[in-house]
Amino acid sequence: MGKASREARKAGSDGYAEGDLQLEVAKLQKALLEAKQQNCELHARVKQLQEQVSAAQKMVNHEPDEEDKQRLLKHLESEAYVELFASPIAGVGVRAFRPIPAGVDPFPICNMHMAAKERFCVCSDAELKAMPPGVFEKVKSFFAALTEDDGWTPQRNRKGEIIYGVLSTGMNNLNLSWYLNHSDDPNIEFCDAEEDGGYNSFVTRRRIEAGEELTTDYRELGKEFFDLISN
């Protein structure tokens, strides 16, 4: 038997030829390289999450500093415009205690990094009707029914019940914009929040004079809510 034949038999008995071994080594080296890369990516992600947690903790535990104070003073100087009052339209309304320019948000939030995000619980009308007398009507007067994509038709759950998005912190945590009354000729326009949990906002359609009531068009909030104030 020749030498080549003996080596071929030896390779066959070991299960691998030299070429197969080199291919297997290359595969293992590639897998090792990919594992190292994944390990680096995981370490980077962990570091990123740790930084986010640290930043969030600072926000939660943050005490107002001089920069916060200066932002507040600037806010009071140039962005405080409105007050609550007994409205001739209905109940409590919002009016300007000084002129408000056109094209601005009359309800800006100062030091947003210290403000909690608005979160809403989805509640059915059946759940809300089970509350003590008067609660359901009060909830409906502030929180519009969730709407379909058309922005008008109220959403319903699987049982066919209309559903509402109710502020998770309750009605005692409402800012002044929640007290806006309806008008067919509103002087401010509703704007959806730009991100989940962010604040909805408004913008003045024109200059609003001191003593003038601020109004919005409830039709922008859906059919169910508009029907409520129309009846």
Residue, then its C-alpha position, 0 to 999 in steps of 0.5 A: m500500500g502506498k503512502a498516500s493511500r495509508e494517509a487517506r485511510k488515516a484521515g478517513s479513520d479520524g473522520y476529518a481530512e486536512g481540508d475539513l479540519q481547516l474549514e471547521v477551524a474557520k467556522l469556529q473562529k468566525a463564531l468566536l468573532e461573532a460572539k465577541q462582537q455580540n458581547c461588546e454590543l451587550h456591554a454597550r447596551v447595558k451601559q446605555l440602560q444604566e445611564q438611562v436609569s441613572a438619569a431617571q433617578k436624578m429626575v425623580n430625586h431632583e430638587p429645583d436648582e438655580e437654572d430651574k428657578q430662572r426658567l420658572l421666572k422666565h415662564l411667569e414673565s412671558e408664558a403665564y396668561v390664564e385663570l379660571f372663572a365662572s363662565p357665561i358659556a357653562g360652569v367654569g371656564v378659562r380666560a386671559f388675565r393679560p393679552i395672549p399673542a396669536g400662534v402660541d400655546p397658552f398652557p405651556i409647562c415649565n421645567m418639563h424634566m420635572a413634570a410627570k407624563e400624562r398616563f391614561c387608563v381605559c375605562s368602559d362606560a359600564e365601569l364608570k356608570a357603576m360609580p357613585p351618583g354624579v361621578f360618571e357625568k363629571v368624568k365624561s365632562f372632562f375625558a372624551a371617549l376614545t375615537e376611531d381613526d376618523g377622529w369622530t366615531p367613539q371606540r367600543n370594547r368587545k362588549g360594545e361598550i364605549i371606552y374612555g381614556v381617564l387620567s390615571t392620577g384622577m380628576n384632581n390633577l387637571n391643568l387649566s386647559w381641561y376647563l376650556n369650553h366649546s365654541d363654534d368659533p374657537n379662538i384656540e386650536f387643539c394639538d395632539a401630543e407629539e409622543d406617547g405620554g406627552y402633553n396635549s397642547f393648544v395654539t391660539r388662532r388669533r390674539i386674545e385680549a385680557g378678560e376674553e374667554l378661551t374656547t376650543d371646538y369640541r368636535e375635534l374631540g369626537k362625536e360622543f363628546f360633542d353630543l354631550i355638550s350639544n344636548 
